[in-house]
C-alpha cells in the first residue's frame, strides 16, 4: 500500500491514473472507513449533488469554478467504477473504451463517409442510429424517470424529432398551445365527474406543448423556468420590503392594489 501511495505522486502517470490509484487506496483496508462503507446506492445523492453543482456553475457563468466542479463530478464517476472493479465487473478504462467506441459509431459523418452535416442533422442522425443499430428498442428509450419533468419533456421532444415526428417550425407550436389552453378552459367550465383528473391531463398537455415551443426556439426550459422563478423571488422580496417600509402587510391590500405596487416596483429596476 505504501507503494501505491507513492505512485499517486508519480508525475509520469496520467491524471486519470493518479485518480484511479487514489480511489483504490481510499477503498483499501488501510484507507478511509467512510469510503470503504459506500455502495452504488449510497453514493447516488452525492452523484446527483455534484451534477447539479456543475449545472449551477455553468448557468451562473462561473467558468473559473467549473474546473473544480467537473473534478468533483469525475470523482463520483471514478468511485463507481472502483466499486465495479472490486466486484470484477469492469473498470474505468472499460467505461472509457465503451464511450470511445460509441462516439465513433455515432459519428459516421466524421469517421465514415465524410458529410458536412449541420448540428440539427447530426443530432437527428444520432437519435436514429441508436434505434437502427438495435442499441435502443425505441427512440425514447434511455430516459430515466428520475429526470426533472421539464428536462424529460425537452429530451422526449428531441428524440421524437430526430425520427421526423416534430413540428417544422416554432410558430406551428403556437396553434397547439392555443388548442390545449382552449381544452383547459372548456374542462374548467364543465362540472362532470372526474374533472380534476381530466384537468391534470390537459394541463400536462399544455406544459408539454410549451416545452416543445421552447425546444423549437433553442431555449432550455428548465433554465428558463429557474430564471423566471429567481426573478419572481427577487420581486416578491422587494414587495415584502415595501410593505414593511409602509408599516403594512400584504393582506391589507386587494389583489388589484398589490398588482399596481408590483408594476411600480418593476419600473424602478
C-alpha positions as CSV (number, residue, x, y, z in Angstrom):
1,X,0.0,0.0,0.0
2,X,2.9,2.4,0.7
3,X,4.0,1.7,-2.9
4,X,0.5,2.7,-4.2
5,X,0.6,5.9,-2.1
6,X,4.0,6.8,-3.6
7,X,2.8,6.1,-7.1
8,X,-0.1,8.5,-6.7
9,X,2.6,11.3,-6.6
10,X,4.4,9.9,-9.7
11,X,4.4,12.7,-12.3
12,X,4.8,10.1,-15.1
13,X,1.3,8.9,-14.5
14,X,-1.7,10.5,-16.3
15,X,-4.1,12.4,-14.1
16,X,-6.8,9.7,-14.6
17,X,-4.3,7.0,-13.5
18,X,-3.5,9.0,-10.3
19,X,-7.1,9.5,-9.5
20,X,-7.8,5.8,-10.0
21,X,-5.0,4.8,-7.8
22,X,-6.1,7.3,-5.2
23,X,-9.6,5.8,-5.1
24,X,-8.1,2.3,-4.8
25,X,-6.1,3.5,-1.7
26,X,-9.1,5.1,-0.1
27,X,-11.2,1.9,-0.6
28,X,-8.4,-0.3,0.8
29,X,-8.2,-1.6,4.4
30,X,-5.6,1.0,5.1
31,X,-7.6,3.8,3.6
32,X,-10.8,5.6,4.7
33,X,-13.6,3.9,6.7
34,X,-16.2,6.1,5.1
35,X,-15.0,5.4,1.5
36,X,-15.0,1.6,2.3
37,X,-18.6,1.8,3.5
38,X,-20.0,3.2,0.3
39,X,-22.1,1.4,-2.3
40,X,-23.5,2.4,-5.7
41,X,-26.8,3.3,-4.0
42,X,-25.3,5.2,-1.0
43,X,-23.3,7.3,-3.5
44,X,-26.3,8.4,-5.5
45,X,-27.2,11.5,-3.5
46,X,-23.6,12.7,-4.0
47,X,-23.6,12.0,-7.7
48,X,-26.8,14.0,-8.1
49,X,-25.5,16.8,-5.9
50,X,-22.2,17.1,-7.8
51,X,-24.1,17.0,-11.2
52,X,-26.3,19.9,-10.1
53,X,-23.3,21.9,-8.8
54,X,-21.8,21.6,-12.3
55,X,-25.1,22.7,-13.8
56,X,-25.4,25.7,-11.4
57,X,-21.8,26.7,-12.2
58,X,-22.4,26.7,-15.9
59,X,-25.7,28.5,-15.6
60,X,-24.1,31.2,-13.5
61,X,-21.2,31.7,-15.9
62,X,-18.6,31.0,-13.2
63,X,-16.1,29.5,-15.6
64,X,-13.3,29.8,-13.0
65,X,-15.2,27.3,-10.7
66,X,-16.1,24.9,-13.5
67,X,-12.7,23.2,-13.4
68,X,-13.1,22.2,-9.7
69,X,-16.8,21.2,-10.1
70,X,-16.0,18.9,-13.1
71,X,-13.3,17.3,-11.0
72,X,-15.8,16.7,-8.2
73,X,-18.2,15.0,-10.6
74,X,-15.4,12.9,-12.1
75,X,-14.5,11.7,-8.6
76,X,-18.0,10.3,-8.3
77,X,-17.7,8.5,-11.7
78,X,-14.3,7.0,-10.7
79,X,-15.7,6.0,-7.3
80,X,-18.5,4.0,-9.0
81,X,-16.0,2.4,-11.4
82,X,-13.8,1.4,-8.5
83,X,-16.8,-0.3,-6.8
84,X,-17.4,-2.2,-10.1
85,X,-13.7,-3.1,-10.4
86,X,-13.6,-4.6,-6.9
87,X,-16.6,-6.9,-7.9
88,X,-14.8,-8.0,-11.1
89,X,-17.3,-6.3,-13.4
90,X,-15.4,-3.6,-15.2
91,X,-13.0,-0.7,-14.5
92,X,-12.8,2.9,-15.6
93,X,-10.8,2.1,-18.7
94,X,-13.6,-0.3,-19.8
95,X,-16.1,2.6,-19.4
96,X,-13.8,5.0,-21.4
97,X,-13.3,2.5,-24.2
98,X,-17.0,1.8,-24.4
99,X,-17.6,5.6,-24.7
100,X,-14.9,6.0,-27.4
101,X,-16.4,3.1,-29.5
102,X,-19.9,4.6,-29.1
103,X,-18.8,8.0,-30.2
104,X,-17.1,6.7,-33.3
105,X,-20.2,4.7,-34.2
106,X,-22.5,7.7,-33.8
107,X,-20.3,10.0,-35.9
108,X,-20.3,8.2,-39.3
109,X,-20.1,11.6,-41.0
110,X,-16.7,12.0,-39.4
111,X,-15.2,8.5,-39.2
112,X,-17.0,7.0,-42.2
113,X,-18.2,8.7,-45.3
114,X,-17.5,12.4,-44.9
115,X,-20.6,14.6,-44.7
116,X,-20.9,18.2,-43.8
117,X,-24.0,18.0,-41.5
118,X,-25.4,20.9,-39.6
119,X,-25.9,20.5,-35.8
120,X,-29.5,19.5,-36.1
121,X,-28.8,16.9,-38.8
122,X,-26.1,15.4,-36.5
123,X,-28.5,15.3,-33.6
124,X,-31.2,13.6,-35.7
125,X,-28.7,11.1,-37.1
126,X,-27.6,10.3,-33.5
127,X,-31.1,9.5,-32.4
128,X,-31.9,7.4,-35.5
129,X,-28.7,5.4,-35.1
130,X,-29.5,4.3,-31.6
131,X,-32.7,2.6,-32.8
132,X,-31.4,1.3,-36.2
133,X,-28.4,-0.3,-34.6
134,X,-30.5,-2.1,-32.1
135,X,-28.8,-0.3,-29.2
136,X,-32.2,1.0,-28.1
137,X,-35.6,-0.6,-28.7
138,X,-37.3,2.7,-29.0
139,X,-36.2,6.3,-29.9
140,X,-37.5,7.2,-26.4
141,X,-35.5,4.5,-24.5
142,X,-32.8,5.5,-22.1
143,X,-34.5,8.5,-20.5
144,X,-34.5,7.9,-16.7
145,X,-37.8,8.5,-15.0
146,X,-36.0,10.4,-12.2
147,X,-35.2,13.3,-14.6
148,X,-36.9,16.6,-13.9
149,X,-40.1,16.7,-15.8
150,X,-39.3,19.8,-17.9
151,X,-36.0,18.3,-19.0
152,X,-37.6,15.0,-19.8
153,X,-40.2,16.7,-21.9
154,X,-37.5,18.5,-23.8
155,X,-35.5,15.3,-24.4
156,X,-38.6,13.3,-25.5
157,X,-39.4,16.0,-28.0
158,X,-35.8,16.0,-29.2
159,X,-35.7,12.2,-29.6
160,X,-39.1,12.1,-31.4
161,X,-38.0,15.0,-33.6
162,X,-34.9,13.1,-34.5
163,X,-37.2,10.5,-36.2
164,X,-39.1,13.2,-38.0
165,X,-42.1,13.4,-35.6
166,X,-42.0,17.1,-35.0
167,X,-43.3,20.5,-36.0
168,X,-41.5,22.0,-38.9
169,X,-41.1,25.4,-37.2
170,X,-41.7,27.1,-33.9
171,X,-44.7,29.1,-35.0
172,X,-46.5,25.8,-35.7
173,X,-46.4,25.0,-32.0
174,X,-48.4,28.2,-31.1
175,X,-51.5,26.6,-32.5
176,X,-51.1,23.5,-30.3
177,X,-50.6,25.7,-27.2
178,X,-53.8,27.6,-28.1
179,X,-55.6,24.3,-28.6
180,X,-54.5,22.9,-25.3
181,X,-55.4,26.1,-23.4
182,X,-58.9,26.0,-25.0
183,X,-59.4,22.5,-23.8
184,X,-58.4,23.5,-20.3
185,X,-61.0,26.4,-20.4
186,X,-63.6,24.0,-21.7
187,X,-62.9,21.5,-18.9
188,X,-63.0,24.2,-16.3
189,X,-66.5,25.1,-17.5
190,X,-67.5,21.5,-17.0
191,X,-68.9,20.1,-13.8
192,X,-68.9,16.5,-14.7
193,X,-67.3,13.7,-12.5
194,X,-63.6,13.2,-12.9
195,X,-63.0,16.8,-13.8
196,X,-59.8,17.1,-11.8
197,X,-58.2,14.1,-13.5
198,X,-59.1,15.5,-16.9
199,X,-57.8,18.9,-15.9
200,X,-54.5,17.3,-14.8
201,X,-54.2,15.6,-18.2
202,X,-55.0,18.8,-20.1
203,X,-52.5,20.9,-18.1
204,X,-49.9,18.3,-18.7
205,X,-50.5,18.5,-22.4
206,X,-50.2,22.3,-22.2
207,X,-46.9,22.2,-20.4
208,X,-45.6,19.7,-22.9
209,X,-46.6,22.0,-25.8
210,X,-44.9,24.9,-24.1
211,X,-41.7,22.9,-23.7
212,X,-42.0,22.0,-27.4
213,X,-42.1,25.7,-28.2
214,X,-39.0,26.4,-26.1
215,X,-37.2,23.5,-27.8
216,X,-38.0,24.8,-31.3
217,X,-36.7,28.2,-30.2
218,X,-33.5,26.7,-28.8
219,X,-34.3,27.6,-25.2
220,X,-33.7,25.2,-22.4
221,X,-37.0,25.1,-20.4
222,X,-35.5,24.1,-17.1
223,X,-33.1,27.0,-17.2
224,X,-35.8,29.4,-18.4
225,X,-38.2,28.4,-15.5
226,X,-35.4,28.7,-12.9
227,X,-34.5,32.2,-14.1
228,X,-38.2,33.2,-14.1
229,X,-38.5,31.8,-10.5
230,X,-35.4,33.7,-9.4
231,X,-36.8,36.9,-10.9
232,X,-40.2,36.4,-9.2
233,X,-38.5,35.7,-5.9
234,X,-36.4,38.9,-6.1
235,X,-39.5,41.0,-7.0
236,X,-41.6,39.4,-4.3
237,X,-39.0,40.1,-1.7
238,X,-38.9,43.7,-2.8
239,X,-42.7,43.8,-2.5
240,X,-42.4,42.4,1.1
241,X,-39.8,45.1,1.9
242,X,-42.1,47.8,0.5
243,X,-44.9,46.6,2.8
244,X,-42.5,46.7,5.8
245,X,-41.4,50.2,4.9
246,X,-45.1,51.2,4.8
247,X,-45.8,49.5,8.1
248,X,-48.4,47.4,6.3
249,X,-49.0,43.7,5.4
250,X,-49.7,42.1,2.1
251,X,-53.2,41.1,3.3
252,X,-54.0,44.8,4.0
253,X,-54.3,45.3,0.2
254,X,-56.6,44.0,-2.5
255,X,-55.0,42.0,-5.3
256,X,-55.5,44.9,-7.7
257,X,-53.7,47.2,-5.3
258,X,-50.8,44.7,-4.9
259,X,-50.6,44.4,-8.7
260,X,-50.3,48.2,-9.0
261,X,-47.5,48.2,-6.4
262,X,-45.8,45.2,-8.1
263,X,-45.8,47.0,-11.5
264,X,-44.4,50.1,-9.9
265,X,-41.5,48.1,-8.3
266,X,-40.8,46.5,-11.7
267,X,-40.5,50.0,-13.2
268,X,-38.0,51.1,-10.6
269,X,-35.4,48.4,-11.6
